[in-house]
Amino acid sequence: MLKIKIMGIGKALLQYRPGPAMLVSAAFIGPGTVTICTLSGVKFGYSLLWVMLFATFATIILQNLASHVAIILQKGLGEAILDALPNKLTKILFSIILITALFVGNSAYESGNIAGVMMGINAINPQITPSLLPLLVGGFVILMVFFGAQKWLEKILIAIVVVMSISFLISLIIVKPNFALMMGGFIPNLSDENLFTAIALVGTTIVPYNLFLHAALSKKHWKSADKLTEANVENAVSISLGGLVSMAIIATAAAAFFGNNIEIQSAADMAGQMRPLFGDVAQYALGAGLFAAGLTSAITAPMATAYIACEITGAQGKNYEQILFKSTAILVAAIGTALASLGIKPVEIITIAQFANGLLLPIVALFLMILITSSSALAAHRPGKIKIISGWVILIFCTFLGAKSLLGAESLTHILGLS
């Protein structure tokens, strides 16, 4: 039996084709990832590489479980969780908690996306007035969502993000980091000083709305249980590639900046780690990448929230569904624009947004794990014990990080912008 399973995995690897998980991977390589991974390398050297390794593993497991549910039940994640709840009261409570949490979290995330676009534009042309950028970017995003004209743009932007990702991998090879120190960074080391950054690294990698987005895409891509191995392999390979890029950014920033007392305030500051590859045009290359990554995420985050709202409320009928979808997406984009217009530095906005994502994650993961372990509809095709145990361990650890941070005065001052 084991031999047959290994042969099936090997065949799936040979036939690997990018699918829904590759879109998830591309989604979390956004301005938040570039910024937080850079800050991690600048402030703490290689010491938080273990957090990114954990976050990558956790993303693989949780996205795997979300796609498993969707493929077996042929339902979105929100719809599947609702159907598994025992009575009307719990369904209502779940809907309120989840929509509120995702709405608040994605609005914060949207502000970070818009801040990322601002950083990219400023790197390309520092003369543009910063105060007008959030309104211009937010207005463009709202127009894209309202007229449904984002698909052609996303393909171009994703291509730029891929080029930026490859550039970081090449930059890491060129800067020749200290291998022994880099390996030491995979040994867990958590302190009050690096806790906030650790949670932000988790939040920028395990993006809660991506669980719902991945499920929605998976049920369309794979229609039967015999496709689970193919889906699992595509998920593991695609997410691993995204995690590798994130670790490369941390390591490159550590090699280029750590110990030099450099403060990262803009994309131009971050571009130093790419100078060995791009030379004097490094800030323009990074600026273009941040612009593309931010704008792609700024378009997809409101849409993902809208998909979830329609799914949970059971919106039926073309007109009603379109009204709910567009109004939800536009509201998230508008709130994100307003938050990005408060005058807070883009780097700080992005950091806080990723931190908020890290706090939202345990709520979404808890609902997912309850569904996985208790749904009778999954009884015949329940995930393996190792995956289920891993899911609970991930949930417990992420909850521990969030609780520890909220109880810490240092993290609260970060959130409130007092430091």
Disulfide bonds with the S-S distance in Angstrom:
none
